[in-house]
Amino acid sequence: MTAPPLEIHDMTVAYHRKPVLWDIDLTVPEGKLVGIVGPNGAGKSTLLKAVLGLIPVASGRVTFYGEPYARQRRRVGYVPQRESVDWDFPVTVSDVVMMGTYGQLGWLRRPGAKQRATARRCLEQVGMPELADRQIRQLSGGQQQRVFLARALAQDARIYFMDEPFSGVDAATEAAILGLLQTLRERGRTVLVVHHDLLTVRHYFDHVILLNMRLIAAGPTEATFTDENLQKTYGGRLTVLDEAAEAVRRGEFER
């Protein structure tokens, strides 16, 4: 039996001895678009960083396809929050996208014609081939997000982690990102997305993880994204989300 793309066992994460995530047990199935949903401060971004080894964990075990991350690094892609990047760094759009191919090159090898062709192809997939030579600091927020997605595509991973890719982008970019995620799913890839818009969860994702420091629920969106589980996830703060909760009840998820 093939091991799932991601398994988390009893993972706890703490900052300065203050727990941020408690006893997370989670198995993510292959070939799904997975939304990670919860209130601010719930540990959604922390979850991504912890499983990728970007921050230490207090306890627990994480495996990708049955093995530690270090052995499966080339099969894992990551798109961080746009705000966490130094966009003044003097590189071009094409340079950033080609970084996605570095794992295939190994040490001391420079990108060549094959890697440049991959970068061009990935930029075409996100609708930005004409911006290949532009400095990244000259891009709009939506364009910056598309560059990160193109870099992830260049990596040709099997499982992707994306931290709020829809945040602060225009409608055209949001539609382009959603189309790209759906294409990845059609190719059998697994994609986990930190997401904050409750109105679009059912429309965007076929699997959902509800998180608030602890794992509240995880499973197919139809069965998991319910009023009861939302109340457990958001608690009293759900009162400010009445419109979204009502939309959930009515099944109205289109904008």
C-alpha positions as CSV (number, residue, x, y, z in Angstrom):
1,M,0.0,0.0,0.0
2,T,1.4,3.4,-1.0
3,A,2.1,5.8,1.9
4,P,0.0,9.0,1.8
5,P,1.7,12.3,0.8
6,L,1.6,13.7,4.3
7,E,1.2,12.2,7.7
8,I,1.6,14.1,11.0
9,H,1.7,12.2,14.3
10,D,1.3,13.9,17.7
11,M,3.0,17.2,16.6
12,T,3.2,20.0,19.1
13,V,4.8,23.4,18.3
14,A,5.7,26.1,20.9
15,Y,7.1,29.6,20.7
16,H,9.1,30.6,23.8
17,R,7.5,27.7,25.6
18,K,4.0,28.8,24.7
19,P,2.2,26.1,22.7
20,V,0.9,27.3,19.3
21,L,-0.2,23.9,18.0
22,W,-1.2,21.0,20.2
23,D,-1.1,17.2,19.5
24,I,-1.8,17.4,15.7
25,D,-2.6,14.0,14.1
26,L,-3.4,14.3,10.4
27,T,-3.3,12.2,7.2
28,V,-3.7,14.0,3.9
29,P,-4.9,11.9,0.9
30,E,-3.3,12.0,-2.5
31,G,-4.5,14.2,-5.3
32,K,-6.7,16.6,-3.3
33,L,-7.0,20.4,-3.0
34,V,-7.0,20.9,0.7
35,G,-8.0,24.1,2.4
36,I,-6.5,24.9,5.9
37,V,-9.1,27.1,7.6
38,G,-9.2,28.7,11.0
39,P,-9.2,32.1,12.8
40,N,-6.2,34.5,13.0
41,G,-3.6,33.0,15.4
42,A,-4.9,29.5,14.9
43,G,-1.5,28.2,13.8
44,K,-2.3,27.7,10.1
45,S,1.0,29.2,8.7
46,T,2.8,27.6,11.6
47,L,1.5,24.2,10.6
48,L,3.1,24.6,7.1
49,K,6.4,25.8,8.4
50,A,6.6,23.1,11.0
51,V,6.0,20.2,8.6
52,L,8.6,21.7,6.2
53,G,11.2,22.0,9.0
54,L,11.3,25.8,8.8
55,I,10.6,26.0,12.5
56,P,11.4,23.5,15.3
57,V,8.7,21.2,16.7
58,A,8.5,20.4,20.4
59,S,7.4,16.8,19.7
60,G,5.9,14.6,17.0
61,R,6.8,13.1,13.7
62,V,6.1,14.2,10.1
63,T,6.5,12.0,7.0
64,F,6.1,12.6,3.3
65,Y,5.2,9.4,1.4
66,G,6.4,7.4,4.4
67,E,9.8,9.1,4.8
68,P,11.2,12.2,6.5
69,Y,11.2,15.5,4.6
70,A,14.9,15.4,4.1
71,R,14.5,12.3,1.9
72,Q,11.5,13.7,-0.1
73,R,12.5,17.4,-0.4
74,R,12.4,17.3,-4.2
75,R,8.8,16.1,-4.1
76,V,7.7,19.1,-1.9
77,G,6.9,22.6,-3.2
78,Y,6.3,25.7,-1.0
79,V,4.7,29.1,-1.8
80,P,5.2,31.4,1.3
81,Q,3.2,34.4,2.1
82,R,4.1,37.3,-0.2
83,E,4.8,39.6,2.7
84,S,7.6,37.4,3.9
85,V,9.8,38.0,0.9
86,D,12.4,40.7,0.2
87,W,11.0,42.0,-3.1
88,D,13.9,44.5,-3.3
89,F,16.4,41.7,-4.0
90,P,17.9,42.4,-7.4
91,V,16.8,39.4,-9.4
92,T,14.5,39.1,-12.4
93,V,11.2,37.2,-12.7
94,S,12.9,34.5,-14.7
95,D,15.7,34.1,-12.1
96,V,13.1,33.5,-9.4
97,V,11.2,30.9,-11.4
98,M,14.5,29.1,-12.3
99,M,15.2,28.7,-8.6
100,G,12.5,26.0,-8.7
101,T,14.8,23.9,-10.8
102,Y,17.8,24.0,-8.5
103,G,16.9,20.8,-6.7
104,Q,17.2,18.9,-9.9
105,L,20.6,20.4,-10.7
106,G,22.6,19.5,-7.6
107,W,25.5,21.4,-6.1
108,L,27.8,23.5,-8.3
109,R,25.8,23.2,-11.5
110,R,24.4,26.3,-13.1
111,P,21.0,26.6,-14.8
112,G,21.2,26.0,-18.5
113,A,19.0,26.1,-21.6
114,K,16.7,23.3,-20.2
115,Q,16.1,25.3,-17.0
116,R,15.5,28.5,-18.9
117,A,13.0,26.7,-21.1
118,T,11.2,25.3,-18.0
119,A,11.0,28.8,-16.5
120,R,9.5,30.2,-19.7
121,R,7.0,27.4,-19.8
122,C,5.9,27.9,-16.2
123,L,5.6,31.7,-16.7
124,E,3.3,31.0,-19.7
125,Q,1.2,28.8,-17.4
126,V,0.6,31.7,-15.0
127,G,0.1,34.2,-17.8
128,M,3.4,36.2,-17.4
129,P,5.8,35.2,-20.2
130,E,6.3,38.9,-21.2
131,L,7.6,39.8,-17.7
132,A,10.4,37.3,-17.6
133,D,13.2,40.0,-17.7
134,R,11.5,42.4,-15.3
135,Q,12.9,43.0,-11.8
136,I,10.7,41.5,-9.2
137,R,10.4,44.8,-7.3
138,Q,8.5,46.3,-10.3
139,L,5.7,43.8,-10.0
140,S,2.2,44.2,-8.6
141,G,1.0,42.1,-5.7
142,G,-0.9,39.7,-8.0
143,Q,2.1,39.4,-10.3
144,Q,4.4,38.6,-7.4
145,Q,2.0,35.8,-6.3
146,R,2.0,34.4,-9.8
147,V,5.8,34.4,-9.9
148,F,5.9,32.3,-6.8
149,L,3.4,29.9,-8.3
150,A,5.5,29.6,-11.4
151,R,8.6,28.8,-9.3
152,A,6.6,26.0,-7.6
153,L,5.6,24.7,-11.0
154,A,9.2,24.7,-12.1
155,Q,10.0,22.4,-9.2
156,D,7.5,19.8,-10.5
157,A,6.7,18.7,-6.9
158,R,4.2,16.0,-5.9
159,I,2.8,17.9,-2.9
160,Y,2.5,21.7,-2.6
161,F,2.1,23.9,0.4
162,M,0.7,27.4,-0.3
163,D,0.4,30.1,2.4
164,E,-2.6,32.3,1.6
165,P,-2.0,32.6,-2.2
166,F,-5.4,34.3,-2.7
167,S,-4.7,37.1,-0.2
168,G,-4.7,40.6,-1.6
169,V,-4.9,39.7,-5.3
170,D,-7.3,40.9,-7.9
171,A,-10.2,38.9,-9.3
172,A,-8.3,37.9,-12.4
173,T,-5.3,36.6,-10.5
174,E,-7.6,34.8,-8.1
175,A,-9.2,33.0,-11.0
176,A,-5.8,32.2,-12.5
177,I,-4.6,30.8,-9.3
178,L,-7.7,28.6,-8.8
179,G,-7.4,27.3,-12.4
180,L,-3.7,26.4,-11.7
181,L,-4.6,24.6,-8.5
182,Q,-7.3,22.6,-10.3
183,T,-4.8,21.7,-13.1
184,L,-2.3,20.4,-10.5
185,R,-5.1,18.3,-9.0
186,E,-5.9,16.9,-12.4
187,R,-2.3,15.9,-12.7
188,G,-2.5,13.9,-9.4
189,R,-0.7,16.5,-7.3
190,T,-1.7,17.2,-3.7
191,V,-2.1,20.9,-2.7
192,L,-2.5,22.3,0.8
193,V,-3.6,25.9,0.9
194,V,-3.9,28.2,4.0
195,H,-7.2,30.1,3.2
196,H,-9.3,32.6,5.1
197,D,-12.3,33.3,2.9
198,L,-15.1,31.0,4.3
199,L,-17.4,31.9,1.4
200,T,-15.2,30.2,-1.2
201,V,-14.1,27.1,0.7
202,R,-16.7,24.7,-0.7
203,H,-16.2,26.1,-4.2
204,Y,-12.4,25.9,-4.1
205,F,-11.5,22.7,-2.0
206,D,-12.6,19.1,-2.0
207,H,-10.9,18.5,1.4
208,V,-10.7,20.8,4.4
209,I,-8.7,21.0,7.6
210,L,-10.3,23.1,10.4
211,L,-7.6,24.3,12.9
212,N,-7.6,26.4,16.0
213,M,-4.3,25.4,17.8
214,R,-5.7,21.9,17.8
215,L,-7.1,19.9,14.9
216,I,-10.9,20.5,15.0
217,A,-11.8,18.3,12.0
218,A,-10.4,17.1,8.7
219,G,-12.0,15.4,5.8
220,P,-14.0,15.8,2.6
221,T,-15.4,19.4,2.5
222,E,-19.0,18.2,2.0
223,A,-18.9,16.4,5.4
224,T,-16.5,18.5,7.3
225,F,-17.2,22.1,6.5
226,T,-20.4,22.3,8.6
227,D,-22.0,24.8,11.0
228,E,-21.1,22.6,14.0
229,N,-17.4,22.3,13.1
230,L,-17.2,26.0,12.2
231,Q,-18.6,26.9,15.6
232,K,-16.0,24.6,17.3
233,T,-13.3,26.3,15.2
234,Y,-14.2,29.9,15.6
235,G,-16.1,29.9,18.9
236,G,-17.5,33.3,19.9
237,R,-15.6,34.9,17.0
238,L,-18.0,33.2,14.6
239,T,-20.5,36.0,15.5
240,V,-18.6,38.4,13.3
241,L,-18.9,35.8,10.4
242,D,-22.7,35.6,10.4
243,E,-22.9,36.3,6.7
244,A,-20.4,33.6,5.9
245,A,-22.1,31.1,8.2
246,E,-25.5,31.8,6.7
247,A,-24.0,31.3,3.2
248,V,-22.6,28.0,4.4
249,R,-26.1,26.9,5.5
250,R,-27.6,27.9,2.2
251,G,-24.8,26.4,0.2
252,E,-24.1,29.7,-1.5
253,F,-20.3,29.9,-2.1
254,E,-20.1,31.8,-5.3
255,R,-19.0,35.4,-5.0
